[in-house]
Amino acid sequence: MEKYDSHYVQVLWVEDDPDVTLTYPLEAAKYGLQLVPFPCWDDAKAALEIDYHRWSAIILDAKCKQHRESADNAVRFLGEALKDIASLSKEKRRVIPWYVLTGGAETEVSDSITDDRMNWDADWTNVNKKNYYSKNVDNESLYTRIKDHANKSPRIQIQEMYRDTYNQLSQLNPEVCDDILTILETMHFPDSHPDFTPRYFFNPVRKALEYVFRSTQKVGIIPDDFFKGNIVNLNQCFMFLIGKEAEKLGYRHKDGGITPRHIQDMMSLIINLGNANSHSFEASHSTELSDKEINDYDNHITTTGGNSRLLVFSIALQFCEILQWMNNYIEKNSVKEDNREKWVLTKEIESFTDQSNESIGIVEFHNGIYHIGNKYLLNGKTIEQRGWLGKKVRITGKDINKTSSSNNYPYFAYKIEPIE
């Protein structure tokens, strides 16, 4: 399959003539369309099923191979393809407009989809709907119609409205992309999804956050141990990113986390979806909420005077902000070795004990460095935020200092508490 260029309207095209598939896409590109050819319906259908959100239009040859192993062009190809398209539209809750571009006669097209042997409810009356276009004659009018129709569709308008987010979602995961766009589509164009049910999107949004966490693994921001068995523990990833100890996996972030407070709050809201009566992250370790959790939470929202529809809209927008922030962070912190240096195993920390009273001291500042005595380096951001300069504190968690200041301060005190 051709590489997905999100700047073009994506058109799934079933055509088995290699001469045609080489030349037509170049012409269509002038109209802002990317024609992606498939030689048979089996391959095209698989592309629809796997990545349904990608396609804004479907172009069908009147007589093409239905199956990969077919030796000739199937007379029943078009009718079978349209039945599958109708079925997928219902399943995916979105209709993709289709068109026929063929060198055959219009009667040939009509005959192939009104055959008495067919028994289906496709919305086809006759070629007067102008779904039929003749090769080399109607190409330009077809491309113009597809572009005009796509520009009016809620999905394309959402893609343009949230262009940066859409580009990032497209790289994240096709299913996640479709789910988030569906929520945004419903928010801006309520009539586009009259059957929209908010509680069905609690799990998809949590799944979306899981994929954001997965994206950090490629550059070593979150340790590999958090993704063993292809399972993501939302709670542990969250705790690590905000600088708390991920106790179950035995890690913490050396610099006290990477997330600003507003991103932390947004993440915690998404992770805690379903925990109607608890503020503990321990109950939110997995992506999937059970049906009972979903129903209980939905009922909780209603009984407390809330609106689950507005909630889903708000968390979708917050997810977009999380995604934008994380991508920016990854772009600026893409060196895997540097990120790995910030992994701290808690079992390593426990192996260091300080039997002296050097674990208690006054927070000092010299040469741009916050420290306690000549042994402990401190996190300057934490000290400044809490106003602990000059205060007496106790060190309750430490690790080896791996920075350039290690000659002067061999340990990094990652956890301290004030002494009154």
C-alpha positions in Angstrom: 0.0 0.0 0.0 1.2 3.5 -0.8 2.5 5.7 2.0 -0.3 7.7 3.6 0.1 11.4 2.8 -2.4 13.2 5.1 -2.2 16.4 3.0 -4.2 14.6 0.3 -7.8 13.3 0.3 -7.4 9.5 0.5 -9.2 7.5 -2.2 -9.3 3.7 -2.2 -9.2 2.5 -5.8 -10.0 -1.0 -7.1 -8.3 -1.3 -10.5 -6.2 -4.1 -12.0 -4.9 -2.4 -15.2 -1.2 -1.5 -14.4 -1.1 1.1 -17.2 -4.0 2.9 -15.6 -2.7 2.7 -12.1 0.6 4.3 -13.1 -0.9 7.3 -14.8 -4.2 8.2 -13.1 -2.8 9.0 -9.7 -0.5 11.7 -11.1 -3.5 13.4 -12.6 -5.6 13.0 -9.5 -2.9 14.5 -7.3 -3.5 17.9 -9.1 -6.9 17.8 -7.5 -5.6 17.1 -4.0 -6.4 13.4 -4.2 -4.2 10.4 -3.4 -5.5 7.4 -5.4 -4.3 4.2 -3.7 -4.8 1.2 -6.2 -5.7 -2.4 -5.2 -5.8 -5.1 -7.9 -8.7 -7.0 -6.4 -11.6 -6.6 -4.0 -10.0 -8.9 -1.3 -7.1 -6.6 -0.9 -9.2 -3.4 -1.0 -11.6 -4.8 1.6 -8.8 -5.7 3.9 -7.5 -2.2 3.6 -10.9 -0.8 4.5 -11.3 -3.1 7.5 -7.8 -2.4 8.9 -7.7 1.4 8.3 -11.3 2.5 7.7 -10.8 6.1 9.0 -8.2 6.8 6.3 -10.5 6.7 3.3 -12.7 9.6 2.1 -13.9 8.0 -1.1 -13.9 4.7 -3.0 -13.5 4.3 -6.8 -14.5 0.9 -8.3 -13.9 -0.5 -11.7 -17.0 -2.1 -13.0 -15.3 -5.5 -13.7 -12.3 -6.3 -11.6 -11.0 -9.3 -9.7 -13.0 -10.1 -6.7 -10.6 -12.6 -5.2 -6.8 -12.7 -5.2 -6.7 -16.1 -7.0 -9.3 -15.2 -9.6 -8.1 -15.7 -13.2 -10.5 -13.3 -14.8 -12.6 -10.2 -14.1 -15.6 -11.2 -12.2 -19.0 -10.2 -13.5 -20.4 -10.0 -10.0 -17.5 -8.1 -8.6 -19.2 -4.7 -8.3 -22.4 -6.0 -6.6 -20.4 -8.0 -4.1 -18.1 -5.0 -3.4 -21.1 -2.7 -2.8 -22.7 -5.1 -0.4 -19.5 -5.2 1.6 -19.2 -1.4 1.6 -22.8 -1.1 2.9 -22.0 -3.6 5.6 -18.8 -1.9 6.7 -20.6 1.5 6.7 -23.1 0.2 9.3 -20.4 -1.5 11.3 -18.1 1.6 11.4 -20.9 4.0 11.7 -19.6 6.1 8.8 -20.5 6.1 5.1 -17.7 6.4 2.6 -19.1 7.7 -0.8 -18.3 5.4 -3.7 -18.0 5.9 -7.5 -17.6 3.7 -10.5 -14.8 4.5 -13.0 -14.7 2.1 -15.9 -14.2 1.7 -19.6 -17.4 -0.3 -19.9 -20.9 0.9 -20.9 -23.4 2.3 -18.4 -25.7 -0.6 -19.0 -23.0 -3.0 -18.1 -22.6 -1.3 -14.8 -26.4 -1.3 -14.2 -26.6 -5.0 -15.1 -23.8 -6.0 -12.8 -25.5 -4.5 -9.7 -29.2 -5.2 -10.4 -28.7 -8.8 -11.1 -31.8 -10.9 -10.0 -29.5 -13.2 -8.0 -28.5 -10.3 -5.7 -30.5 -9.9 -2.5 -29.4 -6.8 -0.6 -30.5 -3.3 0.4 -27.8 -1.2 -1.2 -28.8 2.4 -2.0 -28.6 2.1 -5.8 -31.4 3.1 -8.1 -29.8 3.8 -11.4 -26.9 5.6 -13.1 -28.8 8.9 -13.0 -27.3 9.4 -9.6 -24.1 9.9 -11.5 -22.0 7.3 -9.6 -20.8 6.1 -13.0 -17.9 7.8 -14.8 -16.2 6.8 -18.0 -12.4 6.4 -18.2 -10.6 9.1 -20.1 -13.8 11.1 -20.5 -15.1 11.8 -17.0 -11.9 11.6 -15.0 -11.7 15.3 -14.2 -15.3 15.7 -13.3 -15.0 12.6 -11.0 -11.9 14.1 -9.3 -13.7 17.4 -8.8 -16.8 15.8 -7.4 -14.7 13.7 -4.9 -12.8 16.7 -3.7 -16.0 18.8 -3.4 -17.8 16.1 -1.6 -14.8 15.4 0.7 -14.5 19.1 1.6 -18.1 19.1 2.7 -17.9 15.9 4.8 -17.7 16.3 8.6 -14.6 14.1 8.7 -12.5 16.1 6.3 -13.6 19.4 8.0 -12.5 17.9 11.4 -9.2 16.8 9.8 -8.6 20.4 8.6 -9.8 22.0 11.8 -7.4 19.8 13.9 -4.7 19.5 11.2 -1.7 19.2 13.6 -3.6 16.8 15.9 -4.8 14.7 12.9 -1.3 14.3 11.5 -0.1 13.1 14.9 -3.1 10.8 15.4 -2.4 9.3 12.0 1.1 8.3 13.1 -0.1 7.0 16.5 -2.6 4.3 15.6 -5.4 4.0 13.0 -8.1 2.9 15.5 -7.2 5.6 18.0 -7.3 8.2 15.3 -10.8 7.1 14.2 -12.1 7.1 17.7 -10.8 10.6 18.6 -12.0 12.0 15.3 -15.4 10.5 15.8 -15.7 12.3 19.2 -14.6 15.6 17.7 -16.9 15.1 14.7 -19.9 14.5 17.0 -19.0 17.6 19.1 -18.9 19.9 16.0 -21.4 18.1 13.8 -23.9 16.3 16.1 -26.0 15.1 13.1 -23.1 13.2 11.7 -23.4 10.6 14.5 -27.0 10.5 15.8 -26.4 7.2 17.6 -23.3 8.5 19.5 -23.1 6.9 22.9 -20.6 8.6 25.3 -19.9 5.6 27.5 -18.7 3.6 24.5 -15.7 6.0 24.3 -14.4 5.7 27.9 -12.2 2.8 26.9 -11.1 4.2 23.5 -9.8 7.4 25.2 -7.9 5.4 27.7 -6.5 3.3 24.9 -5.4 6.5 23.1 -3.5 7.5 26.2 -1.9 4.0 26.3 -0.5 4.6 22.7 0.9 8.0 23.8 2.8 6.1 26.5 3.9 3.5 24.0 5.3 6.3 21.8 7.8 7.2 24.5 9.3 3.8 24.5 11.0 4.3 21.1 13.2 7.1 22.5 13.6 5.6 26.0 11.6 8.0 28.0 9.6 5.2 29.8 11.7 2.1 30.5 11.1 -1.1 28.4 10.0 -3.0 31.5 6.7 -1.0 31.5 5.8 -2.7 28.2 6.6 -6.3 28.7 4.2 -8.8 27.1 2.9 -5.8 25.0 0.8 -4.8 28.0 0.8 -1.2 29.3 0.2 -0.4 32.9 -1.4 3.0 32.8 -0.9 3.7 36.5 2.8 2.8 36.5 3.6 4.8 33.3 1.8 7.8 34.8 3.6 7.6 38.1 6.9 7.4 36.4 6.2 10.4 34.1 5.1 12.6 37.0 8.2 11.7 39.1 6.5 9.4 41.6 7.8 6.0 42.3 6.3 3.3 40.1 6.5 0.8 42.9 5.2 -2.3 41.2 7.8 -2.1 38.5 10.5 -0.6 40.7 11.4 2.6 38.8 11.3 6.4 39.2 12.4 9.3 37.1 15.7 10.8 38.2 14.7 14.4 37.5 11.4 14.2 39.3 9.3 13.5 36.2 8.8 15.3 33.0 5.1 16.4 32.9 3.9 19.9 33.8 1.0 20.1 36.2 -1.7 20.7 33.7 -0.7 17.6 31.7 -0.6 15.6 34.9 -4.2 16.6 35.7 -5.4 15.7 32.2 -3.7 12.3 32.3 -5.1 11.5 35.7 -8.7 12.4 34.6 -8.4 10.0 31.7 -6.8 7.2 33.8 -9.4 7.6 36.5 -12.4 7.2 34.2 -14.5 4.5 35.7 -13.3 5.0 39.2 -16.5 6.8 40.4 -15.7 6.6 44.1 -12.0 6.5 44.2 -9.1 8.8 43.7 -6.5 6.0 43.9 -4.6 5.2 40.7 -4.1 1.7 41.9 -7.5 0.7 40.6 -6.6 2.1 37.2 -3.7 0.0 36.0 -5.2 -1.5 32.9 -6.6 0.1 29.7 -9.9 -1.7 29.5 -12.7 -0.9 31.9 -15.3 -3.6 32.5 -18.9 -3.2 31.4 -19.8 -2.8 35.1 -17.2 -0.1 35.7 -18.5 1.8 32.6 -22.1 1.6 33.6 -21.4 2.5 37.2 -19.3 5.5 36.2 -21.9 6.6 33.6 -24.6 6.4 36.3 -22.4 8.2 38.8 -22.0 11.1 36.3 -25.8 11.4 35.8 -26.7 11.1 39.5 -24.2 13.9 40.4 -25.7 16.2 37.9 -23.1 15.8 35.2 -23.3 15.1 31.5 -21.3 12.2 30.1 -21.5 13.6 26.6 -19.8 16.8 27.6 -17.3 14.9 29.6 -16.3 12.7 26.6 -15.9 15.9 24.5 -13.7 17.5 27.1 -11.4 14.5 27.6 -11.0 14.1 23.8 -9.8 17.7 23.7 -7.5 17.2 26.7 -6.1 14.1 25.0 -5.3 16.2 22.0 -3.4 18.5 24.3 -1.5 15.6 25.9 -0.6 14.2 22.5 0.6 17.6 21.3 2.7 18.2 24.4 4.2 14.7 24.3 5.2 14.9 20.7 6.9 18.2 21.3 8.7 16.7 24.3 9.9 13.7 22.3 11.1 16.0 19.5 13.2 17.9 22.0 14.4 14.8 23.9 14.9 12.2 21.3 18.3 10.8 22.3 17.5 7.4 23.8 20.8 7.1 25.7 20.2 10.4 27.4 16.7 9.4 28.4 17.8 6.1 29.7 20.2 7.8 32.0 17.2 9.2 33.9 15.9 5.7 34.8 16.4 4.9 38.4 15.8 1.4 39.8 14.4 1.7 43.3 16.2 -1.5 44.3 19.4 0.3 43.5 18.3 3.2 45.8 17.6 0.8 48.6 21.1 -0.6 48.4 22.5 2.8 49.5 22.2 3.6 53.2 23.6 6.5 55.1 24.3 5.8 58.7 25.6 9.2 59.4 23.7 12.4 60.4 24.6 13.8 56.9 21.1 12.7 55.9 19.9 15.9 57.7 21.2 19.3 56.6 20.5 22.8 55.3 19.6 23.4 51.7 22.4 25.5 50.1 23.0 27.1 46.7 26.5 27.5 45.2 27.6 27.9 41.6 24.1 27.3 40.2 23.7 24.0 42.2 21.3 23.2 45.1 22.9 20.8 47.6 23.2 19.6 51.1 26.8 19.7 52.5 29.4 18.2 50.2 27.6 14.9 49.5 24.1 15.5 48.1 22.9 17.1 44.9 19.3 18.4 45.0 16.6 18.9 42.3 16.7 22.7 41.9 13.2 22.9 40.4 11.7 21.2 43.5 13.6 23.4 45.9 12.5 26.6 44.1 8.9 25.5 43.8 8.7 24.7 47.5 10.8 27.5 48.8 13.2 25.2 50.7 16.4 27.2 50.2 18.0 27.7 53.6 15.6 25.2 55.2 16.5 22.2 57.2 15.5 18.9 55.6 15.9 15.2 55.9 16.9 13.0 52.9 14.6 10.0 52.6 15.5 8.8 49.1 18.8 8.9 47.2 20.7 7.5 44.3 24.2 7.7 42.7 24.7 11.1 41.1 25.4 10.5 37.4 25.8 14.1 36.4 29.0 16.1 35.8 28.8 17.4 39.5 29.3 13.8 40.9 32.9 14.6 41.9 31.6 17.2 44.4 28.3 15.6 45.2 28.4 11.8 44.9 24.7 11.3 45.6 21.5 12.7 44.2 18.8 13.2 46.9 15.6 12.6 44.9 13.3 12.7 48.0 13.6 15.0 50.9 11.2 16.3 53.6 11.4 19.5 55.6 12.1 19.4 59.3 10.1 21.8 61.4 
